[in-house]
Amino acid sequence: MYIIFLMIAVSVTVAGAFLGAFLWAVRSGQYDDDYTPAVRMLFDNEVPAKSSKKPKGESAA
Amino acid sequence: MEAALQTNVQTCYHCGDSCVDELIIADDKAFCCTGCKTVYELLEENNLCNYYNLEENPGISGKKSVSEARFAYLDDAGVEAQLIRFKDDNICKITFYTPQMHCSSCIWLLENLFKLNPGISESTVNFLRKEVSLTYFHQKTNLREVVTLLARIGYEPEITLADTDGKKTSKPNRAIIYKLGVAAFSFGNVMLLAFPDYLAVTEGLQRTFGSFFGYLSFLLAIPVFVYSARGFFTSALEGIKQRMVNIDLPIATGLLALFLVSIYQVTTGTGPGYFDSFTGLVFFMLIGKYFQQKTYDTLSFDRDYTSYFPVSVTVLKENGEEEAVAVRNLKVGDRIRIRNQELIPADAILLRGQAMIDYSFVSGESEPVEKVMGEVIYAGGRQVGESIELEVVKEVSQGYLTQLWNDSVFSKNEEQSVSTYANIAGKWFIIITLIVAAGALIYWVPRDMDMAMKAFISVLIIACPCALSLATPFVHGHTLRIFGKNKFYLKNTAVVETLAKIDTVVFDKTGTLTEPSAAELNYSGKALTAAEEQSIRSVLSHSTHPLSQRIFQSLKGETIAVQNFQEFTGKGLVGEVNGAIVRVGSASYIGVNVNAVKDTLKTSVYVSVNGVILGYYTFYNVYRQGLKDILKDLSDKKLAVLSGDNNHEEARLKELLGRKAELNFSQSPVQKLEYIQQLKNQHHQVMMVGDGLNDAGALRQSDAGIALTNSITNFSPSCDAILDATAFDKLSKFLKFSKTTMTIILATFAVSLVYNVIGLTLAVQGLFSPIVSAILMPISSLSVIVFATIAVNIAAKRAGL
């Protein structure tokens, strides 16, 4: 019956790990924007057709 | 006519506008203007045409192209330092606000900026906040190039004076999420440990492991007590310091009693404690708080003029050179140049050029005002047309508009209204609870000391007004959400309660009651022949004056060649069409004697051909759709109109608002403010609906200031709520609904009262067993939440929201 001590210890540790993961997720800003990532994941990866990335003349001065 | 409209009007591949004035075909695609075509070509060249596949016509119209030279101020190191978020030897990080962002294509393009400018290493979009965060290598590119690129593809970031006023502190508030997470963790685990208590069959288990479970629960509850529940204790303490009873006081008392009794029971081994109820309560109440705190991150309710003014302005030096100078450093006597669509940052005298000032942000008036040389132009106007030169007469901080903002009303901190339902109820609640607890104590002490303590503490615990404290945030939170769905955005939940008490509604006229973009056109005089209409239209086509444009659009037919066209600023136009001299302009210009005073109040444009006066066009205000119905619904309240305009619409307004309404014309912003103040002194609960900066004072002064706006991301003055113009016809429904929610709160209070009466009856008799309390408490909390949610949603459906 004393196995219960070990099991509870394990369960609390697992729960604590999840709490830590949650706090980390909040800290890293994952809860700040709940819309854009949902859209972003739907963008297709592009087929690298012609990788002629010319350095565009952005000098507007 | 309709047939003509249907034939061949192509829509622009880039922005989706119909190509009426111009049609450019490139790459088998139609474009409405060269601006759109240029953007397309830029994207095409860089393999970014996926932009057009994600959404149809995602672009932003490139018609309003403006000189890129105006970004010159971004080269200034000081300005750059104020704007960027982070800089090291290699990279710079900056966040821009780009209100043009509207679809997934926008997100895609903005996150692929590195393909357009290799100096940009990364860009991330926050769509709800309409922000794009960029990282760029400052050796390869610079801030100005980045901004220019954004502007070129149609997403010109809004860089205003407010951005340079120190770093933005709009970091999302994560504390409540942390607290919720901790409380949820503890609640779940304590619940698990407390489970043996609930069931009789596990009694053996309880006997063996009871104290271990108890101590573990205690351990898990500590972070909840210290961290998650801290807000309730500090708020209650603050209330005591101000000698006030707020809703958090009974909550804090209850929580404290619960926690201390639980510790006592666990340490003495007399019982399992109530840690499950304690953590559960905190968790549920935090959810309520989360609802209550939920404000609209993306909307700004507290903007002042600085978030509207530009960062820099072009100053002309004595040798004629142009220099970008920060607006704050503008001095009296500086000569400044304002280009098309630029804003005048300080009160100034017009020195050169034809000034057409659009004061729509200041006054809500959409018609640009013409100014002649030597006239003072107040800050806040936007120049339409050619570039003008001005001499600054007052520093930015001394300007007319800025002075208005510096009025004491704006610096006065809005006091939280203490007399909210919850606080009043909370006050009575704690008084009654204390009386009952004292009664139980007095009754039991002579009979049984143990029983006395048990009853006393049970009363405090069970009377914890969890239901009471849950009802208000949940009902208000759901109301906020339902309003938001209907494009009515409240600053916070407290506004709901204010709205329910409103008995006086004050409207601004121009732009609020009237549609700013539309004006009815009426021609009176001799009927025009088709040929005459054609020649008038032809002459008007040469003028960019907004009134000319309006009449031009209302006339049909082809334009024909015009000879000897001339435009006299502030007067009118003249041109020769087929040998006939056509004049269009003001009464004095055409030579009409206006004797009827009434007519001079209206905006009229006269027309003459070969010196013969044919007639005139009159412009009327167009009132918003559904205005009549709203005003009818609001007839039980006191109505008033404050207009900065003259009184030529008085008769129509009287008809609309009814006899009793107070109509005030030619009101200055300060007069508007004073009028509201006066109403408040008469103990009216005033709601002000306005749109322009000239209403800002009145909006702030009123109990509930509602800013009407055509686009919620646009500038709107500081206010309590933002109402999208398309939802204006629901205004009366919103008011009615907020009243309904008050009834729902009362009903929820009644539900919680029932629980409390039952609980207290048991508690004073000392009959309270831990099992009953453990079951009763979460059930009562949950039932209140469920009741509030369902009731609000049903009421919303019934109200048609």
Interface residues (C-beta under 8 A of the other chain):
Chain A: M1 I4 F5 I8 S11 V12 A15 G16 F18 L19 F22 L23 V26 R27 Y31 D32 D33 D34 Y35 T36 V39 R40 L42 F43 D44 E46 A49 K50 K53 K54 P55 K56 E58 S59 A60 A61
Chain B: L42 E45 N46 N47 N50 L54 E68 F71 S104 I107 W108 E111 K115 L116 N117 P118 G119 V125 N126 F127 L128 R129 T141 R144 E145 T148 L149 P172 R174 I177 Y178 G181 V182 F185 G188 N189 L192 L193 T208 F209 F212 L216 L220
